[in-house]
Amino acid sequence: MGTTIRYGDWTAMRADAQAIRLEVFVREQSVPAELEMDDKDAVCLHAVAYDAAGEAVGTGRLLPDGHIGRMAVRKAARGTGVGSDLLRGLMAQARARGDQAVVLSAQTHAAPFYRRHGFAQKGAEFFEAGIPHIEMSYSFTPVP
C-alpha cells in the first residue's frame, strides 16, 4: 500500500492535517470551520498519513486524556486501509505513553469501522455539529 504515518505537534503537522480536516469535515460534511479547528489542537499529538506519492491523505489526533479525534481520510483514499493505519498508530502511541484506554466520539455511520478495531459503544447516540455520534472506548488492559 505504501502508506507512511508521521506524528508530531500542531506546529509540525498543521498544514497537512488542517487541509484534510477542512476538506472532509467543513466542505464535505458542512461542519462550521470554527467548530472544526479548536484550541485542543495545540496540546494533541497529530498523525498524518501519506500515500506512496507523498500526498497527505488522512489525519487524526490524540488528546492528552486519551481521546482520539478528528479522524479524516480524503475521499480518494477511503477503503484503502489508511483509516485503519491511522487508528492503529494512534492507539499504539497512546499505549506507549501509558494510557490504559482510548475513547472517541464516532460518527454513527463509522461505528462499524471502530467496532472492527475492538471499540465498544458507551451510551446513547448524541449530536455534535449536527451529526449523529456515539461514544466508543477500547481498553488496553483487562478490567478486573
C-alpha positions in Angstrom: 0.0 0.0 0.0 2.9 2.4 0.7 1.3 4.4 3.4 3.6 6.3 5.8 2.3 7.9 9.0 4.1 10.8 10.6 3.5 12.1 14.1 4.1 15.5 15.6 2.7 18.5 17.3 0.3 21.0 15.7 3.1 23.3 14.6 4.7 20.5 12.6 1.6 18.8 11.3 -0.8 21.7 10.9 -0.6 22.4 7.2 -1.4 18.8 6.1 -3.8 17.9 8.9 -5.8 21.2 8.6 -6.1 20.8 4.8 -7.6 17.3 5.2 -9.9 18.3 8.0 -11.2 21.3 6.1 -11.8 19.1 3.0 -13.6 16.3 4.8 -15.4 17.9 7.8 -16.0 21.5 6.6 -16.5 21.1 2.8 -17.9 17.5 2.6 -19.9 17.4 5.9 -20.7 21.1 6.4 -19.2 21.3 9.9 -18.6 25.0 10.7 -14.9 25.8 10.4 -15.0 27.5 13.9 -16.1 24.2 15.4 -13.7 22.0 13.5 -10.5 23.9 14.4 -10.2 24.3 18.2 -7.8 25.1 21.0 -7.2 21.4 21.7 -5.1 21.1 18.6 -2.2 22.8 20.4 -2.0 20.1 23.0 -2.5 17.0 20.8 -0.2 14.5 19.2 -1.2 14.7 15.5 -0.9 11.9 12.9 -0.9 12.4 9.1 -0.9 9.5 6.6 1.0 10.0 3.3 0.5 7.8 0.3 3.3 6.4 -1.9 3.4 9.6 -3.8 3.9 11.6 -0.6 0.5 13.2 -0.6 -1.3 13.7 2.7 -4.4 11.5 2.6 -5.5 11.1 6.2 -5.2 12.5 9.7 -6.2 12.0 13.3 -5.2 13.4 16.7 -4.6 12.0 20.2 -5.5 14.3 23.1 -3.6 14.2 26.5 -6.7 12.5 28.1 -6.7 9.5 25.7 -9.3 10.7 23.3 -8.7 10.0 19.6 -10.4 12.5 17.4 -10.6 14.4 14.1 -10.1 11.1 12.2 -10.4 12.0 8.5 -9.4 10.4 5.2 -9.7 12.0 1.8 -12.3 10.6 -0.4 -9.9 9.1 -2.9 -8.0 7.2 -0.2 -11.1 5.7 1.6 -11.3 2.0 1.6 -7.5 1.6 1.2 -6.7 0.9 4.8 -5.4 4.4 5.6 -8.0 4.9 8.3 -7.1 1.6 9.9 -3.4 2.5 9.8 -4.1 5.9 11.4 -6.3 4.4 14.1 -3.8 1.6 15.0 -1.0 4.1 15.0 -2.7 6.5 17.4 -3.7 3.6 19.6 -0.1 2.4 19.7 1.0 5.9 20.6 -1.5 6.1 23.5 -0.5 2.7 24.8 3.2 3.5 24.6 2.8 6.6 26.7 1.0 4.5 29.3 -2.7 5.2 28.6 -5.0 2.4 30.0 -7.6 3.0 27.3 -8.6 5.3 24.4 -12.0 6.8 23.8 -13.6 8.5 20.8 -16.8 10.1 19.6 -17.5 8.2 16.4 -19.9 9.5 13.7 -22.6 6.9 13.9 -22.1 5.7 10.3 -18.5 5.0 11.1 -19.2 2.9 14.3 -18.7 -0.5 12.4 -15.2 0.6 11.4 -14.3 1.2 15.1 -16.0 -2.0 16.2 -13.8 -3.9 13.8 -10.8 -2.5 15.8 -12.2 -3.6 19.1 -14.0 -0.5 20.3 -17.2 -0.8 22.2 -20.1 1.6 22.3 -20.7 3.6 25.5 -24.0 5.3 26.0 -26.6 6.6 23.6 -26.3 8.5 20.3 -25.9 12.2 20.5 -25.4 15.1 18.1 -22.2 17.1 17.6 -22.1 19.7 14.9 -25.4 18.4 13.7 -24.0 14.9 13.0 -25.1 11.8 15.0 -22.2 10.3 17.1 -21.7 7.6 19.7 -19.0 7.4 22.3 -16.8 4.4 22.0 -13.9 3.0 24.0 -11.1 0.5 23.9 -9.2 -0.8 26.9 -5.6 -1.9 26.6 -5.7 -3.9 29.9 -8.4 -6.2 31.1 -10.8 -4.7 33.6 -10.5 -6.6 36.9 
